[in-house]
Amino acid sequence: MKKQKGVALLNLIIIIVIIVVGVILLSNLFNDKTKISTELLASEVQERITTEWRQKGVTFTVLEDMILVKKNDNEYSGSIKIMYEGKEILISGTVIYDGQAIQWQPNTQDLFLQLWD
């Protein structure tokens, strides 16, 4: 009789531990604000670049959409290809995303060399 109660108690403890761990994992998954698909982030960065440049009077055509590759938790490297004043220009850079703010840091040296080539 004691053996059955011990086994039942052990099973109950195991079930409770599994439920608690599951709840913790699920809450972390849904509450992590830094999780965003790479494609969605790339689209957002491309939209910001386009808006910012057009507000400054720069007209260009996007030839290839922004492509991002995740480097670590909140850092991505990427590029976008545009047509500007008859030249194909590849703008590469780094994106930092902390769950709320997006920071785009273009590789200005490469951009400068392509613009004045």
N, C-alpha and C positions, 0 to 999 in steps of 0.2 A: 504494500500500500504506500509506504514512504517513497519507494522507488518511482512509482507512477506519479506522485505529486511532484517529486524532484524533476522528472522528465517534463511534465506539463509546465512547471515553473520555468525551466530552461527554455522550452519552446516559446513561451510567452515573452521572455526577455529577448530572445532572438528576433521575434516579430516586432517588438517595440523598437529595438535598435535599427532594424531595417527600415521601419517607417520614419523614424527620426532622421536617419541619414538621407533617405529619399526626399523628405521635405526640405532639408538643408540644401541638397543639390539642386532641386527644382527652384527654390527661391533664389539661389545664386545665379542660376541660368536666366531667370526672368527679370532679375533686378540689376543685372550688370549693364549699365548704361553705355559702356564702351563697346559693346557688341553691335556691329553693323556689318552688313555684307560689303565685301570689297567693291562689288559692282555699284551698289547704292552710294557708297562713299565717293567713288570715282565720278559718278554722275553729278553729285553735289559739288565736288571740286571743279569740274568742268563748267558747271553752271555759274559758279562764283567767278571763275576766270573770265568767262564770256561777258558776264554782267559788268565786272570791273573794267575790262578793256573797252567795252562799248561805251561806258559812261565817260571814258577818257577820249572818245572819238576814234579809237582804233577799230578799223573794219577788217575782218578776216573771215575765212571760211574754214570750218573744222573738217579736215580730211579723214582723220582717224580719231575716234573717241578716246577719252582719257582711259589709260590702262594703269592699274595700281597693283603692286605686289607687296604683300605684308612682310616687313622686315623683323618686327617684334611686336609686343603688345599694342602699342599705339602709334607706331611709325611705319609708314609705307613709302615706297619709291615708285615713281610713275612717270608717264610721259603722255603728251598729246601732240598730234601732228596737225598743223594748220597751213593754210595758204595765205600769205601776207605780201601784198605788193608784187605778185607774180612769183614769189619764192615759197618753196615748201620748207617749213621750219618745224623742227622737232623740239618741243619744249619739255625738258625733263626736270625733275625736282623731287622734293621730299614733302610728304604730308604727315602732319602730326594731328591725331584725333584723340581727345580725352573723354569723349562721350557727350560733350556739349559743343566745344569750340573746335573748329577746323582751321589749321594753319597750313598754308601752301607756301613752300619755300622753293622758288624756281632756281635752277642752276643758271644764274645770270651770266656767267662767263661763257657758257656754251651758247646761250641765247644771243649775246652780244656778237660773238664770232659769226653766227649764222646770219644775223641781220646785216652786218657790214661786210660780208664776204662778197 
